[in-house]
C-alpha cells in the first residue's frame, strides 16, 4: 500500500497531530512523512489561490488535502508530483553520498535502490516540467526536474559525498544544507589560491619521490596516493586561524608523518635526511624513537598573516592511542592558557581507514565530545583512507558501510572526498573548519585515496591486492592531475611549473648534502615553551630527593576546618552532614584519616598557586565513599565543591565515562601540557588499569627516553588483598616494577595519611615531572590505626621507607620488609604475640629505592638472622621479583602465597586461609624454619 492509499484509511486526527509536530519539530518525523508535509506546504503556497474547489485547503486540513491529492483533477496530479520531487530531493540528501565519484582508482560498490527518478514515481516525461520544490535545494525559483537533478548531482554526487541527515539538531542540519547549496558544493578559488595549493601539493609529491630515490627500501610509510593531505592541513590551519584559532594540536599515526613534519611543521629537510642515516642522538641517556614517531612544536605564520602555534604529538605504533592525548593536551590548553575559550585551540586527528573502524579507543574518545570534563570544542577528524588496512581489504576490516560511521554516534557530519580532486579536498576542509567553529562539534573528513606501495616500502602489496595494484601502477599522482587541470584553465604555465619543481628539487639536494655533516641527531622537545621552567630530572633526583613539603601548622588547621565545613544555608542528606562534622572533629582531635590527608594535600597546593585535576570513574564521591570532593544538596542536587572555596586556582574533579584506555590517555595528555597542574587519574579498582595498559607501556614509562617528554600524571590504583576476589585485589604492582628503569616513574604503596600528603605535595614541588603510580588502599581508608596528627603533615616530609617505631634493634632477629596494607595485618599479629624479635619495615616508595636509607636500616638491625620480604600477592606477582633483583646479595627470603594465575582466590575462606598462613609464617607460628623462598 503506497502512502496516498494509506492516507484514506488512516485516522484523520493522527495526520493532524503529525502535521502539528512537523510545524514545530520537522526533523522529529520519519523522513517520508516529513517529505509529505513539505509537499503540502509547497502546494498550499503555490496552488492555494488558483482554484478554490481543487486547491489545497487551509493549513489546518492536511488530511483533506491528502485525500484530494489522490482523487482530484490535474491540479492534484501536479501536487502529487511535487511530493515525489520533494522525496527525490530528500533521497539525494540522505543517500546521495552512496552514488558519488569519490573513489579515484576503482568503481564504488553498488547500492540499491538507486536515485533513478522511476524509483520515485517520476518519468522522463517529467524532466522538462517545472517544480516549485526546486527552491528547497537553494535554487532561486521553480526549475525543471532535469535542472533540479543536475543541481543535486553537483551538490551530492560529485567528488564530495555529504552525510548529515542523521543529525538530530535542526539548526546544524539547516546550516549544513545551506552551506553545501552555495555554488553547488564546489569551491570558488582565485588563481593565487590555486597556485598555492599546487605548490603544497608539489612539496608533498616531490618530497616522497626524493625519499624513494635516496633511501631505497627504507621504511618511511609514504603518503603517496594521499598527498592532498598536505594542502588540506595547510588550508585547515589557515582557515581556522581566520576563525579565531591560536593553537593547533595534531595527532596522527606514521603514514605520511614525515611529509607532515617537513611540509606543515617546517622541520628541516636535512634533519629528516640525517635521521634516515640512523645516527645516534646527542644525549646518550635517550634511546630515541624511529623518525616517523617523533613529534614537533612550531610557531608558523599562515598565508593570511596569522601566527599560529602548531603541535604534532609524538605517537607509538598503537595507531589511535595518540588521539586521546591530543584531546587531553587541548583541554589543558583551554583550561590553563585560553581561559576556557574552546575556540582558541583546534584538535586535529588523522586516522587510517582500518584504525578508525577497528580500534575501540576511537569510540571511547568520540563519547568525550560533549562531556563536561573532557570536551575540547570539537575535533576535526581526517581519515587518510587507503582502502586497505595493512594487507586487509576494507570488506574484511569493518561491517559498516564507511570507516567513518562512528560519526553517527555523536551526530557529526561526514564528507567523503576523492583525494585526487584537491580542490574538492580544500573545499571539504573549509567546511570542517567552519562547522567546528560554528557548533563546537566533531566533524569527519574521509579522504579517499590509495596507497602506492605496501604497508611499508619493502612490502609487496600485490600478494594480497593484485587487481587493485594493477590500477594503482597506472594511476597519475594528484599533483600531475591538478597540474594538467590548471594548465587547461590557464592558471599556470609549463614554465612556472618547471621552475617550481626545479627550485624544490634544488632545495632538497642542498639539505641532503648538509645532512651528511651532522654527526649526531638532535631530539626536539615537544611543547618546549610549556616546559621552560622544568629541566629534566638528573639521575638520583627522585631516589635521593629532599624536597620541602612542609606547611604552616595554623594555616593547615584553618584549611582543614574550611574544607570540612558545609554551608549552613544548604540542605544535605544526614549522612553527608555527619561525615563533614566528623571531619571537623578529626581536626579538633588532631587525628586525620586518609581522605583528610589527601584533601589537605590538594588544598595546600591550591594556596601555593598550583591547579588540581582529578578524573576517573566515581572520583567525585570516591569508589569507597571516602573522598566526597563533590557533595549535592538533598532537594535540588546542587553541587557543592569545598576545595573550590579556597581561592581562584582551578580545582576540577570529574566523574569519567566508563573508560580506562581513553580517559587515562586523555589525562596523560593533559599532564603533558600542564606541568603546574596536579593531574590525577584514579581507577575504580586498580585492576582496571589493565584496560589502559597501552598508555602505560607506550607513554607513561617510555616517553621520556623516547621523546624527552616529561609528564607528572598521578595514577591512583586501589590495591590490596581483602577477600574481594581476583578482579578487585591487585593493581598489578609487578607490571609497573618490571617497566621501571632510569627513574622513569615513581611507584609507591603508602600506609599513612601524612606520608600520602607529602607524596602528593612532593609531586608538584619537584623541579621536574615524573609519572607517579600509587597503590592506594581500600580497607585502610577507615582503619583506626591509619591516622596522622596535623603536626606530621605540617612539619614532616615524605618518607620512602618507614622503620618499625617500636622495635629494639638489640632484640630483633628477623627483619621483615613489606609494603602497603599487609603491614597492618602483620602489626596486629605482632601486638597480639607481643613479639619483640620481629621488626616490620615498610617500603613506602617501592621505586626508585632509596638505598642509602635502606642500608642504614639494615645496619641498624645488625643482630638479625633473617631478612624477609613478605607480600600478600602470589609469589609470581607483587614486588618479589623486583626485590630479589635489587637485594640478590642479601640472602633475602620470601613469604607469600604460592604462585598463581590469578591475583587472589574467589573464595573468601580461601583468602583468609592464605592470609593467615602468610602472617603465621612471618612470626614462625607454624614452628617451621624459614627457607629461601618460603611460600605459604
ZAMARGU-4260 file (C-alpha; in steps of 0.2 Angstrom, whole numbers, plus 5000, padded with zeros to 4 digits):
<rodrens>
0) 5000/5000/5000 | 5008/5017/4995 | 5007/5032/5006 | 4992/5040/4997 | 4981/5024/4998
5) 4986/5023/5016 | 4980/5040/5019 | 4962/5036/5015 | 4962/5023/5029 | 4972/5031/5042
10) 4964/5041/5057 | 4962/5059/5052 | 4967/5065/5070 | 4984/5056/5068 | 4988/5066/5052
15) 4983/5082/5060 | 4994/5078/5076 | 5009/5074/5065 | 5007/5090/5055 | 5007/5100/5071
20) 5023/5091/5076 | 5030/5094/5059 | 5027/5113/5061 | 5037/5113/5077 | 5050/5099/5075
25) 5051/5094/5057 | 5066/5083/5059 | 5057/5073/5073 | 5046/5064/5059 | 5050/5049/5049
30) 5058/5056/5033 | 5044/5051/5021 | 5031/5059/5032 | 5042/5075/5033 | 5043/5075/5014
35) 5024/5073/5013 | 5021/5088/5024 | 5034/5098/5014 | 5024/5094/4998 | 5008/5100/5007
40) 5017/5117/5011 | 5023/5119/4994 | 5005/5116/4987 | 4997/5127/5000 | 5009/5141/4995
45) 5009/5139/4976 | 4991/5132/4972 | 4980/5139/4986 | 4974/5154/4977 | 4971/5147/4960
50) 4956/5136/4961 | 4945/5136/4977 | 4937/5120/4973 | 4953/5109/4970 | 4966/5119/4978
55) 4975/5114/4994 | 4964/5118/5010 | 4969/5128/5024 | 4985/5124/5034 | 4974/5115/5047
60) 4967/5102/5035 | 4982/5091/5028 | 4970/5076/5029 | 4958/5083/5016 | 4972/5089/5006
65) 4980/5072/5005 | 4964/5064/5000 | 4961/5077/4986 | 4979/5074/4981 | 4974/5056/4977
70) 4957/5059/4969 | 4956/5076/4962 | 4960/5083/4944 | 4976/5089/4936 | 4980/5101/4949
75) 4980/5087/4962 | 4991/5077/4950 | 5004/5092/4950 | 5003/5092/4969 | 5007/5074/4969
80) 5022/5076/4958 | 5028/5090/4969 | 5028/5077/4983 | 5038/5065/4973 | 5051/5078/4969
85) 5052/5083/4987 | 5055/5064/4991 | 5069/5064/4977 | 5077/5079/4985 | 5077/5071/5002
90) 5084/5055/4994 | 5099/5065/4987 | 5102/5072/5004 | 5100/5056/5013 | 5108/5044/5001
95) 5117/5054/4988 | 5134/5050/4996 | 5132/5032/4990 | 5132/5037/4972 | 5147/5049/4971
100) 5163/5049/4961 | 5174/5048/4977 | 5185/5033/4973 | 5200/5038/4962 | 5205/5021/4957
105) 5190/5009/4955 | 5171/5009/4954 | 5161/5011/4970 | 5150/4997/4977 | 5133/4996/4970
110) 5119/5002/4981 | 5100/4999/4979 | 5088/5007/4977 | 5097/5020/4966 | 5092/5038/4964
115) 5084/5035/4947 | 5068/5045/4945 | 5057/5030/4941 | 5060/5024/4959 | 5051/5040/4965
120) 5036/5038/4953 | 5043/5050/4941 | 5047/5048/4922 | 5057/5055/4908 | 5041/5065/4903
125) 5043/5075/4919 | 5061/5080/4916 | 5055/5096/4907 | 5042/5101/4919 | 5045/5115/4932
130) 5043/5111/4950 | 5042/5124/4965 | 5051/5112/4976 | 5067/5117/4967 | 5069/5132/4979
135) 5072/5119/4993 | 5088/5115/4985 | 5095/5133/4985 | 5089/5137/4968 | 5082/5154/4966
140) 5065/5149/4959 | 5055/5135/4951 | 5065/5124/4939 | 5063/5109/4928 | 5066/5092/4935
145) 5081/5090/4924 | 5089/5106/4931 | 5085/5100/4949 | 5093/5083/4946 | 5109/5091/4939
150) 5109/5103/4953 | 5108/5089/4966 | 5120/5078/4957 | 5133/5093/4958 | 5130/5095/4976
155) 5129/5077/4982 | 5136/5066/4969 | 5152/5073/4963 | 5169/5072/4971 | 5161/5075/4988
160) 5149/5064/4997 | 5140/5073/5011 | 5132/5063/5026 | 5122/5074/5038 | 5104/5069/5038
165) 5107/5058/5053 | 5110/5074/5063 | 5096/5077/5075 | 5099/5096/5079 | 5088/5106/5066
170) 5100/5121/5066 | 5115/5111/5062 | 5106/5102/5048 | 5099/5118/5041 | 5116/5126/5042
175) 5125/5112/5033 | 5111/5111/5019 | 5113/5130/5016 | 5132/5128/5016 | 5133/5114/5003
180) 5120/5123/4992 | 5132/5138/4989 | 5140/5136/4972 | 5133/5118/4972 | 5146/5112/4985
185) 5161/5117/4974 | 5175/5128/4979 | 5177/5146/4972 | 5196/5148/4971 | 5206/5163/4965
190) 5221/5159/4953 | 5233/5164/4968 | 5224/5151/4979 | 5225/5138/4966 | 5244/5141/4963
195) 5247/5140/4982 | 5238/5123/4983 | 5248/5117/4968 | 5264/5122/4977 | 5259/5112/4993
200) 5254/5098/4983 | 5271/5099/4974 | 5280/5099/4990 | 5271/5083/4996 | 5274/5073/4980
205) 5292/5079/4977 | 5297/5075/4995 | 5290/5057/4994 | 5299/5054/4977 | 5315/5061/4984
210) 5315/5049/4999 | 5311/5035/4987 | 5326/5038/4977 | 5338/5042/4990 | 5334/5030/5004
215) 5329/5014/4994 | 5320/5001/5003 | 5319/5011/5020 | 5303/5012/5029 | 5295/5029/5028
220) 5276/5025/5027 | 5274/5036/5012 | 5259/5047/5009 | 5259/5043/4990 | 5241/5042/4985
225) 5235/5054/4999 | 5247/5068/4995 | 5232/5080/4995 | 5233/5079/5014 | 5247/5092/5014
230) 5237/5106/5006 | 5222/5100/5016 | 5231/5103/5033 | 5238/5119/5026 | 5221/5125/5022
235) 5213/5119/5038 | 5226/5128/5049 | 5224/5144/5038 | 5205/5144/5038 | 5204/5140/5057
240) 5216/5154/5061 | 5205/5166/5052 | 5191/5159/5063 | 5200/5163/5079 | 5211/5148/5082
245) 5228/5152/5090 | 5234/5134/5093 | 5233/5118/5084 | 5236/5101/5092 | 5238/5087/5079
250) 5239/5068/5081 | 5242/5055/5068 | 5250/5038/5065 | 5265/5035/5055 | 5259/5036/5037
255) 5263/5052/5029 | 5271/5059/5046 | 5287/5063/5038 | 5279/5073/5025 | 5268/5082/5038
260) 5284/5086/5048 | 5293/5094/5034 | 5279/5102/5024 | 5267/5108/5038 | 5278/5109/5053
265) 5293/5115/5044 | 5305/5103/5051 | 5321/5105/5041 | 5324/5093/5027 | 5342/5090/5032
270) 5336/5084/5049 | 5324/5071/5041 | 5338/5065/5029 | 5350/5063/5044 | 5338/5053/5054
275) 5337/5041/5039 | 5355/5038/5041 | 5351/5031/5058 | 5363/5041/5068 | 5364/5041/5087
280) 5356/5055/5097 | 5366/5068/5105 | 5361/5063/5123 | 5366/5045/5127 | 5353/5044/5140
285) 5339/5045/5127 | 5336/5029/5117 | 5326/5040/5104 | 5312/5033/5093 | 5310/5029/5074
290) 5309/5045/5064 | 5290/5043/5059 | 5285/5043/5078 | 5293/5059/5083 | 5283/5075/5087
295) 5286/5093/5084 | 5281/5111/5090 | 5282/5126/5080 | 5275/5144/5078 | 5271/5147/5060
300) 5263/5162/5050 | 5249/5157/5039 | 5247/5163/5021 | 5235/5176/5028 | 5247/5183/5041
305) 5240/5175/5057 | 5253/5167/5069 | 5248/5150/5075 | 5256/5138/5087 | 5256/5120/5080
310) 5260/5104/5089 | 5262/5087/5082 | 5260/5074/5096 | 5273/5060/5097 | 5265/5044/5094
315) 5268/5025/5096 | 5263/5012/5084 | 5246/5009/5093 | 5238/5019/5080 | 5223/5028/5088
320) 5231/5030/5106 | 5238/5047/5101 | 5220/5054/5099 | 5217/5053/5117 | 5232/5063/5121
325) 5228/5076/5108 | 5211/5079/5117 | 5219/5080/5134 | 5233/5092/5128 | 5219/5103/5120
330) 5209/5103/5136 | 5224/5108/5146 | 5227/5122/5135 | 5209/5128/5135 | 5209/5127/5155
335) 5226/5135/5158 | 5231/5146/5144 | 5215/5151/5135 | 5203/5154/5150 | 5190/5142/5145
340) 5189/5148/5127 | 5187/5132/5117 | 5188/5142/5100 | 5206/5145/5103 | 5213/5128/5102
345) 5209/5116/5087 | 5212/5097/5089 | 5215/5088/5073 | 5216/5069/5072 | 5222/5060/5057
350) 5216/5042/5056 | 5219/5027/5045 | 5203/5019/5037 | 5207/5002/5046 | 5211/5010/5063
355) 5196/5022/5065 | 5184/5007/5061 | 5194/4994/5071 | 5200/5001/5087 | 5189/5003/5102
360) 5198/5018/5109 | 5190/5028/5094 | 5173/5026/5102 | 5179/5030/5120 | 5186/5046/5113
365) 5171/5050/5102 | 5160/5049/5118 | 5170/5063/5126 | 5164/5076/5114 | 5151/5084/5125
370) 5156/5078/5142 | 5160/5092/5154 | 5177/5085/5160 | 5183/5080/5143 | 5176/5091/5129
375) 5188/5101/5118 | 5176/5111/5107 | 5175/5099/5093 | 5189/5089/5084 | 5192/5088/5065
380) 5195/5070/5061 | 5204/5067/5044 | 5204/5049/5038 | 5218/5045/5026 | 5208/5031/5018
385) 5220/5019/5008 | 5206/5007/5005 | 5217/4994/5014 | 5222/4991/5032 | 5240/4984/5031
390) 5235/4970/5020 | 5217/4969/5024 | 5204/4973/5011 | 5190/4985/5018 | 5177/4971/5016
395) 5187/4962/5030 | 5191/4977/5040 | 5173/4983/5045 | 5155/4979/5044 | 5149/4997/5042
400) 5147/5005/5025 | 5160/5018/5029 | 5175/5018/5041 | 5168/5035/5047 | 5152/5028/5053
405) 5157/5032/5071 | 5152/5049/5067 | 5134/5045/5068 | 5137/5041/5087 | 5140/5060/5090
410) 5128/5067/5076 | 5144/5073/5067 | 5144/5077/5049 | 5155/5067/5037 | 5162/5072/5020
415) 5169/5059/5009 | 5181/5066/4996 | 5190/5060/4981 | 5208/5063/4986 | 5213/5066/4968
420) 5202/5081/4967 | 5212/5093/4978 | 5200/5107/4976 | 5186/5097/4982 | 5198/5092/4997
425) 5201/5110/5001 | 5183/5114/5000 | 5178/5100/5012 | 5192/5105/5024 | 5185/5123/5024
430) 5168/5116/5028 | 5176/5106/5043 | 5184/5122/5049 | 5168/5132/5048 | 5157/5119/5056
435) 5168/5116/5070 | 5170/5135/5073 | 5151/5137/5072 | 5145/5122/5083 | 5160/5116/5093
440) 5157/5098/5087 | 5167/5085/5079 | 5167/5084/5060 | 5174/5070/5049 | 5183/5071/5033
445) 5185/5054/5024 | 5200/5057/5011 | 5198/5043/4999 | 5214/5039/4990 | 5225/5024/4989
450) 5242/5018/4995 | 5255/5017/4981 | 5266/5004/4989 | 5263/4991/5003 | 5261/4995/5021
455) 5279/5000/5021 | 5291/5002/5006 | 5298/4985/5007 | 5281/4976/5007 | 5274/4968/4992
460) 5255/4974/4990 | 5252/4963/4975 | 5252/4947/4986 | 5235/4952/4993 | 5228/4965/4981
465) 5234/4961/4964 | 5220/4969/4954 | 5220/4985/4964 | 5238/4987/4962 | 5237/4985/4943
470) 5226/5000/4943 | 5237/5010/4955 | 5253/5007/4945 | 5245/5016/4930 | 5237/5030/4940
475) 5243/5048/4940 | 5248/5056/4956 | 5237/5070/4962 | 5250/5083/4958 | 5250/5078/4939
480) 5231/5078/4939 | 5230/5095/4946 | 5244/5102/4936 | 5235/5097/4920 | 5219/5105/4926
485) 5227/5122/4930 | 5236/5122/4913 | 5219/5119/4904 | 5212/5133/4915 | 5227/5145/4910
490) 5231/5147/4929 | 5249/5142/4927 | 5261/5138/4913 | 5273/5124/4910 | 5287/5136/4913
495) 5281/5141/4930 | 5278/5123/4935 | 5295/5118/4929 | 5303/5132/4939 | 5293/5127/4954
500) 5299/5109/4953 | 5317/5113/4950 | 5318/5125/4964 | 5311/5112/4976 | 5322/5099/4970
505) 5337/5110/4972 | 5332/5114/4990 | 5331/5095/4994 | 5348/5092/4986 | 5355/5106/4997
510) 5348/5099/5013 | 5353/5081/5008 | 5371/5087/5006 | 5370/5097/5023 | 5363/5081/5032
515) 5380/5072/5029 | 5389/5085/5040 | 5378/5081/5055 | 5387/5069/5067 | 5373/5066/5079
520) 5354/5069/5078 | 5345/5080/5090 | 5329/5077/5098 | 5317/5092/5098 | 5307/5094/5114
525) 5288/5093/5111 | 5279/5109/5118 | 5296/5116/5124 | 5288/5133/5128 | 5277/5125/5141
530) 5292/5117/5150 | 5305/5130/5151 | 5304/5131/5170 | 5306/5112/5171 | 5323/5105/5166
535) 5324/5086/5166 | 5327/5077/5182 | 5345/5071/5185 | 5350/5054/5190 | 5345/5050/5208
540) 5334/5066/5209 | 5319/5055/5215 | 5328/5042/5225 | 5338/5054/5235 | 5326/5069/5235
545) 5325/5080/5249 | 5310/5091/5244 | 5302/5103/5257 | 5284/5099/5258 | 5280/5107/5275
550) 5266/5119/5278 | 5262/5131/5292 | 5253/5122/5305 | 5240/5135/5310 | 5236/5138/5291
555) 5234/5120/5289 | 5221/5119/5303 | 5212/5133/5296 | 5211/5125/5279 | 5206/5108/5287
560) 5191/5116/5295 | 5186/5126/5280 | 5186/5112/5268 | 5176/5101/5281 | 5163/5114/5284
565) 5147/5114/5274 | 5137/5130/5271 | 5123/5132/5283 | 5111/5139/5270 | 5111/5122/5260
570) 5102/5106/5265 | 5112/5090/5263 | 5107/5072/5267 | 5111/5067/5285 | 5125/5055/5281
575) 5135/5069/5272 | 5131/5081/5286 | 5138/5069/5299 | 5153/5065/5289 | 5158/5083/5287
580) 5155/5086/5306 | 5166/5071/5309 | 5180/5079/5298 | 5180/5094/5309 | 5181/5083/5325
585) 5196/5075/5317 | 5204/5092/5316 | 5199/5095/5334 | 5206/5078/5340 | 5222/5080/5330
590) 5219/5063/5321 | 5217/5064/5302 | 5211/5049/5291 | 5217/5045/5273 | 5204/5056/5265
595) 5208/5071/5275 | 5227/5069/5271 | 5223/5068/5253 | 5211/5083/5253 | 5223/5094/5263
600) 5237/5090/5250 | 5225/5097/5237 | 5220/5112/5247 | 5238/5117/5252 | 5244/5116/5234
605) 5229/5127/5228 | 5235/5140/5241 | 5253/5139/5233 | 5247/5143/5215 | 5245/5125/5208
610) 5230/5118/5200 | 5222/5101/5203 | 5213/5090/5191 | 5206/5073/5197 | 5196/5062/5185
615) 5191/5044/5183 | 5176/5033/5187 | 5167/5038/5204 | 5181/5050/5209 | 5169/5064/5215
620) 5162/5053/5229 | 5177/5041/5228 | 5174/5022/5224 | 5173/5018/5243 | 5163/5034/5248
625) 5178/5041/5257 | 5183/5057/5247 | 5166/5067/5244 | 5176/5080/5235 | 5159/5085/5227
630) 5143/5084/5238 | 5125/5088/5232 | 5111/5096/5241 | 5096/5085/5246 | 5082/5095/5237
635) 5090/5101/5221 | 5105/5091/5219 | 5115/5107/5218 | 5134/5103/5218 | 5145/5110/5232
640) 5164/5108/5230 | 5173/5113/5246 | 5190/5114/5238 | 5184/5127/5226 | 5180/5139/5240
645) 5199/5142/5244 | 5204/5153/5230 | 5204/5156/5211 | 5215/5142/5207 | 5207/5128/5197
650) 5201/5113/5206 | 5192/5101/5194 | 5185/5084/5198 | 5176/5075/5185 | 5167/5058/5185
655) 5173/5050/5169 | 5163/5039/5157 | 5166/5020/5159 | 5183/5021/5150 | 5201/5017/5156
660) 5211/5017/5140 | 5204/5033/5133 | 5202/5043/5149 | 5220/5038/5155 | 5227/5044/5138
665) 5217/5060/5140 | 5223/5064/5157 | 5241/5059/5152 | 5240/5071/5138 | 5233/5084/5150
670) 5248/5082/5161 | 5259/5083/5146 | 5253/5101/5143 | 5250/5107/5161 | 5266/5105/5172
675) 5259/5117/5185 | 5243/5106/5187 | 5242/5091/5199 | 5234/5079/5186 | 5227/5063/5193
680) 5218/5048/5185 | 5210/5036/5198 | 5205/5019/5193 | 5189/5012/5201 | 5199/4997/5206
685) 5217/4996/5202 | 5215/4980/5192 | 5205/4990/5179 | 5222/4998/5173 | 5223/4983/5163
690) 5211/4991/5150 | 5224/5006/5148 | 5240/4996/5148 | 5244/5003/5131 | 5245/5020/5138
695) 5256/5014/5152 | 5268/5004/5141 | 5269/5017/5126 | 5269/5033/5136 | 5269/5033/5154
700) 5286/5023/5156 | 5294/5026/5140 | 5290/5044/5134 | 5305/5052/5142 | 5318/5041/5134
705) 5309/5040/5118 | 5304/5059/5116 | 5312/5069/5130 | 5294/5071/5137 | 5291/5074/5155
710) 5274/5071/5162 | 5268/5072/5180 | 5252/5062/5179 | 5247/5053/5195 | 5239/5036/5194
715) 5229/5031/5209 | 5226/5012/5209 | 5216/5004/5223 | 5226/4989/5228 | 5226/4976/5242
720) 5220/4958/5246 | 5204/4959/5256 | 5194/4944/5250 | 5185/4953/5236 | 5191/4940/5223
725) 5203/4940/5208 | 5196/4956/5200 | 5197/4968/5214 | 5213/4964/5223 | 5228/4969/5213
730) 5234/4984/5203 | 5247/4973/5196 | 5262/4981/5206 | 5273/4969/5197 | 5270/4976/5180
735) 5275/4994/5185 | 5291/4987/5193 | 5295/4977/5178 | 5293/4993/5167 | 5303/5004/5180
740) 5321/5009/5175 | 5332/5025/5175 | 5319/5033/5187 | 5306/5034/5173 | 5292/5033/5185
745) 5289/5033/5204 | 5279/5018/5212 | 5273/5020/5229 | 5262/5010/5241 | 5258/5022/5256
750) 5252/5017/5273 | 5249/5034/5282 | 5239/5049/5278 | 5254/5060/5282 | 5265/5051/5270
755) 5252/5052/5257 | 5250/5071/5260 | 5269/5074/5257 | 5270/5062/5242 | 5256/5072/5233
760) 5264/5088/5238 | 5281/5082/5233 | 5275/5078/5215 | 5272/5097/5212 | 5287/5103/5222
765) 5299/5093/5212 | 5308/5105/5199 | 5304/5092/5186 | 5290/5080/5182 | 5289/5061/5183
770) 5273/5050/5182 | 5268/5044/5200 | 5259/5027/5202 | 5251/5024/5219 | 5244/5008/5225
775) 5230/5016/5236 | 5221/5007/5249 | 5203/5001/5252 | 5201/4995/5270 | 5214/5007/5276
780) 5203/5021/5272 | 5194/5019/5288 | 5207/5008/5298 | 5208/5015/5316 | 5227/5015/5315
785) 5229/5024/5298 | 5228/5041/5305 | 5241/5055/5307 | 5242/5070/5318 | 5242/5088/5310
790) 5260/5090/5315 | 5266/5076/5304 | 5258/5085/5289 | 5264/5102/5294 | 5282/5099/5299
795) 5286/5082/5291 | 5292/5076/5274 | 5289/5061/5263 | 5297/5045/5270 | 5302/5032/5256
800) 5305/5019/5270 | 5297/5018/5287 | 5306/5010/5301 | 5297/5000/5315 | 5294/5013/5328
805) 5293/5000/5342 | 5307/4988/5338 | 5323/4987/5349 | 5337/4983/5337 | 5346/4973/5351
810) 5332/4961/5352 | 5327/4959/5333 | 5331/4943/5325 | 5320/4944/5310 | 5319/4960/5299
815) 5303/4959/5288 | 5301/4971/5274 | 5284/4974/5267 | 5273/4987/5258 | 5255/4993/5259
820) 5241/4986/5268 | 5249/4970/5274 | 5259/4980/5286 | 5244/4982/5297 | 5239/4964/5296
825) 5257/4960/5302 | 5256/4973/5315 | 5240/4966/5323 | 5249/4949/5325 | 5265/4957/5332
830) 5255/4966/5345 | 5245/4950/5349 | 5260/4940/5352 | 5270/4954/5359 | 5284/4948/5348
835) 5300/4959/5350 | 5311/4948/5339 | 5302/4954/5323 | 5304/4972/5316 | 5292/4977/5302
840) 5299/4989/5290 | 5288/4997/5276 | 5294/5002/5259 | 5283/5017/5255 | 5292/5021/5239
845) 5295/5004/5230 | 5303/5013/5215 | 5315/5021/5215 | 5323/5013/5230 | 5332/5024/5242
850) 5347/5013/5246 | 5355/5025/5257 | 5341/5024/5270 | 5338/5005/5267 | 5357/5002/5271
855) 5355/5012/5286 | 5341/5001/5292 | 5350/4985/5288 | 5365/4991/5298 | 5354/4996/5312
860) 5347/4979/5314 | 5364/4971/5314 | 5359/4956/5325 | 5346/4950/5313 | 5347/4932/5307
865) 5333/4933/5294 | 5329/4946/5281 | 5311/4943/5274 | 5301/4950/5260 | 5283/4947/5265
870) 5269/4950/5252 | 5251/4945/5251 | 5251/4944/5232 | 5256/4927/5224 | 5275/4923/5223
875) 5275/4927/5204 | 5266/4943/5207 | 5268/4958/5218 | 5286/4966/5221 | 5295/4950/5224
880) 5304/4948/5208 | 5309/4967/5209 | 5315/4965/5227 | 5325/4949/5223 | 5333/4958/5208
885) 5339/4973/5219 | 5343/4963/5235 | 5351/4947/5227 | 5366/4949/5238 | 5357/4950/5255
890) 5350/4932/5256 | 5333/4939/5257 | 5319/4927/5258 | 5301/4927/5253 | 5285/4924/5262
895) 5270/4924/5251 | 5255/4914/5244 | 5261/4901/5231 | 5262/4906/5213 | 5245/4908/5204
900) 5237/4913/5188 | 5225/4924/5197 | 5230/4938/5209 | 5218/4932/5223 | 5206/4917/5226
905) 5187/4920/5223 | 5183/4911/5240 | 5183/4922/5255 | 5188/4907/5266 | 5202/4903/5255
910) 5208/4921/5256 | 5208/4921/5275 | 5217/4904/5275 | 5231/4911/5264 | 5232/4927/5274
915) 5233/4918/5290 | 5247/4907/5283 | 5257/4922/5277 | 5255/4931/5294 | 5260/4915/5304
920) 5275/4911/5293 | 5281/4929/5297 | 5281/4926/5315 | 5285/4907/5314 | 5269/4902/5322
925) 5269/4886/5312 | 5286/4881/5320 | 5294/4879/5303 | 5311/4887/5299 | 5312/4900/5285
930) 5319/4893/5269 | 5323/4903/5253 | 5310/4906/5246 | 5296/4902/5258 | 5278/4901/5251
935) 5263/4900/5262
</rodrens>
